[in-house]
Amino acid sequence: MKTNTRFIKGVVAAAAKEDTVMPWARGKRRSAFIAKRSTDKPERRSA
């Protein structure tokens, strides 16, 4: 079977330059999410 090294090199290069930010990554976005989540929630009253 013929190996397509140019294709493989292209895929590896594309994967290496991918810089997707994950939600669990440290930083401003995470601290903002934690702050939003930890705000006081309104108390629920029964009917």
JOHUDA-V711674 format. One record per run of one state. SS is the DSSP state (@ for helix, = for strand, . for the rest). FROM is the first residue (numbers start at 0). TO is the last residue. If there is no record, write none. Layout:
# JOHUDA-V711674
<<SS/FROM/TO> <SS/FROM/TO>>
This chain:
# JOHUDA-V711674
<<./0/3> <@/4/16> <./17/26> <@/27/36> <./37/46>>
